[in-house]
């Protein structure tokens, strides 16, 4: 009984720890989107997507609304999106996307994560050609859904690839420039998207040994735990 209780408590604490780090990131994404395109999700596809992703992670409604309102607050002017590129342990390439209200703090933190791991930041644009930017959408496959037919319906909207993942999840890919077209096409087909984002997929993935991955993941964990960091992409195979 005691062990079971401790296990449940540890699991609960782990979930709360994850949420305490994830919700601020999701809130930042919502604020930035609302600041750029307005606070009406019906008229702002980027905001609609940010809200959608937040709901998929069970972010409370009041936190979502507070993040939207923050866009028109006095501190919103400082909110910006920043990207950093770097090389980590064993030559791993890392692309870091951030949303922050304090760029000095963010660059200092990100730089320290790389430096402490024996790596460092590289000039902006150095890694752009090493990654292909893709629009990625995830949704559940329904019984009546025919993936071959769906593929044909989405080709004109910019679909590159469609695949069926685990637990009935369908994942579609398209060039990042077709994000809005694919989003609109899925909405017209009444497909409820669970997650949607822009990902950077390595053009030449590299394999690392288990020992090397231990060093790499230590650095990645520190980067991902930073509240200002939205996404982290690597060239790990």
Secondary structure as GFF3:
##gff-version 3
##sequence-region A 1 237
A	DSSP	alpha_helix	2	37	.	.	.	ID=ss1
A	DSSP	alpha_helix	45	56	.	.	.	ID=ss2
A	DSSP	alpha_helix	61	70	.	.	.	ID=ss3
A	DSSP	three_ten_helix	76	78	.	.	.	ID=ss4
A	DSSP	beta_strand	80	87	.	.	.	ID=ss5
A	DSSP	three_ten_helix	89	91	.	.	.	ID=ss6
A	DSSP	beta_strand	93	100	.	.	.	ID=ss7
A	DSSP	alpha_helix	103	116	.	.	.	ID=ss8
A	DSSP	beta_strand	120	122	.	.	.	ID=ss9
A	DSSP	three_ten_helix	128	130	.	.	.	ID=ss10
A	DSSP	beta_strand	131	140	.	.	.	ID=ss11
A	DSSP	alpha_helix	147	155	.	.	.	ID=ss12
A	DSSP	beta_strand	159	164	.	.	.	ID=ss13
A	DSSP	three_ten_helix	166	168	.	.	.	ID=ss14
A	DSSP	beta_strand	169	175	.	.	.	ID=ss15
A	DSSP	three_ten_helix	176	178	.	.	.	ID=ss16
A	DSSP	alpha_helix	179	188	.	.	.	ID=ss17
A	DSSP	beta_strand	193	202	.	.	.	ID=ss18
A	DSSP	alpha_helix	210	225	.	.	.	ID=ss19
A	DSSP	beta_strand	229	234	.	.	.	ID=ss20
###
